């Protein structure tokens, strides 16, 4: 199966299946000498793992990371960083009934058409369990970015038709994580919890939206045509399981705005050029402008539900299907750390690219003198 790697200078490759022995990854191109806190990496994985509340899948996985290479005395060595996370709570028998049936809105049919063979145990490579590799790799990128004053923070902005109030300020990860929904708006989070508990009882599911802000991003990251920062973020987010929509800044709302309403006026504050507003989401012409990079990701309802659904089996016969097993009524709360991880990997990759580019330019200028 191709396309298991992501990034250019900073590149991750993942391996493993949902019900396999382990999931794992290799991070290549990570700079040497960066101090890494293994406990922070584990904390990031703990925010993503199943079983952390009654509102998510009750699969019980410790998700303990084992670092295999690339770290010595808590510093990166410059060699590939390899790690694995072993699986301990597989219940593959839950999926035996699916061996001849295509689950609605799952990857069963498309994988079968492409590869002629499907690992049905928990979804195999199509399982959201693969995102633990992204979260682990992203935890390294987050620690790298913090040394440059760049921070990534995501939160649950909407579940179903229940949305947090706008203009939330002063957010921290601690505030976001108070509710198992990861919505920092306390009153809204309570309503979301009630909805998810009811959906779990009904055997149904719902979608939602994750909002993300990246602060401290310098101006100049990204390319003007085929390697826009916005395009790279879109590819990263749309590669997350169940992601169905992406927007930067005002996004789709910009379609109903006038230019006079949407344009971000430039002003000078404390001797530096900034914009008075940030409708562009910190990216203009595909390149960061120094303002916070803001975006939102829409996630569809989880496809595995206990309610009976119409589908067909591999003989083309119409059947009814109820999906057993342990599944999330909404992926959004556990998607928050995944969004943060992928955002950090993109920004770290582009930051390293920019260091190489500016170093080359400066060297060229020096030579031409």
Phi, psi and omega in degrees: 000126183273178174062046176257011179238153183216137177105166180248284178289310174262112190234133177245146174231130181249157176213162177113163178235162184308314182252023176278187181294319183200160165255150179199175181203165175230127177254119180246148178087009179284131183299148178282159173081007180274126179288128182241132175261105181300329180295325178294320178300316179295321178299320178296317178295323180296329179289337182263335192295156177287167175077007184280346175202173179285354184268358183232177178309138181267014171301131185259097178237130178289331181052045178278126183277141175242113179276125186259329183197167174091355180232131175219126184053042178062025175232143176289142183262347185097345176273166182305136176268114181247143180207158173224156172229114185282146176265135183232350186232052177280139172231070186297336180299334179299340187253000182298325181294344184269001186296339180237016184231141175268118178286131180303134177065012174264178179271002183307306185294312183293321177296319181296320180292324183278317189250343181076002182204138185228134172273103185277352184292095179070009180100355178059231179288339181281354182290146175294348177298335178299336183292347177297329177294319179295320181294318178297312179297319179297329179297325175292316181296320179300318180291327175293313183295326181299331178291342177255010178078021181254130181232145181240130178217127178238162177202164177283117181264332182203142170228123185059230179260014179258116185239146176289155177295155181282168173060042172290134183228163178066028183284144171227166178299324180298319179292317180299320187275001180300316178265143176297345176280344186063031172258121184282352177274105191303311182295319179292321180300321179297320178293321179297317179299318178298316180298314183293323178296319179292319179296322178297320178293326182278347184075031182238182182214174182208157179264189180180187185227135173253129175256147183218142175229133178245114183256155179084006180289123179288159174290144174109000178274131181112165180241156188283344185238274190272351180235045178299144176298321179296322180292321179294319177296320179299316179297320180295316183286320181287348175276354177280139180307136175075359177289133182231352181204148181215140175212143177257137178059231180290338176056231184294336178295336180296337181296336181257005181267156168272157179302323180294337179270329188265331184299141178263108182291135176276139176219167177249123178231126180054037175082005179232151181281127177223175175251144182292324176238177180222049177296334182283350181068030175078007181227125177226130183065023180084003184236140180296143182250008177097349176273165177304135176274117183238140178204168177226148179234128178263134180243139179283166174295143175305137185283335181278105179228153182281341179296140178300135179230150177276135177204192176227155175267181185287354173264002179084012180272134178287131182220168173256142183224133169242124185273120176274181179106187184248115187222157178280137172288341176204132183278345191303311181304320179276347178281340182305307179293336177290317177299316179300317182297313181293324177296317180296320179296320178295310183296318179298318179298313180292326178296315179294321176300318183292324177299318179295317182295311182294326177296318179295315179299313181297320179294319179297315179300318180297318180294318183291342176294000000 
